[in-house]
């Protein structure tokens, strides 16, 4: 029996997620407090179609 989509071996999943985390930490260290602004710009690239945005962000800590 074959299951689709084929699952990656555990070590491939581990190292691919590890690389993403390292890149994120390096960017956070370099940009400091401005990192969240860069993330917002990256997220804007993913939006498709017409959307309405609130002028404020609600942050719950």
QUIZI-V842639 format. One record per run of one state. SS is the DSSP state (helix for helix, strand for strand, loop for the rest). FROM is the first residue (numbers start at 1). LEN is the number of residues. Records with the same first field share a line. If there is no record, write none. Layout:
BEGIN
SS->FROM-LEN ; FROM-LEN
END
This chain:
BEGIN
loop->1-9 ; 47-15
helix->10-37
END
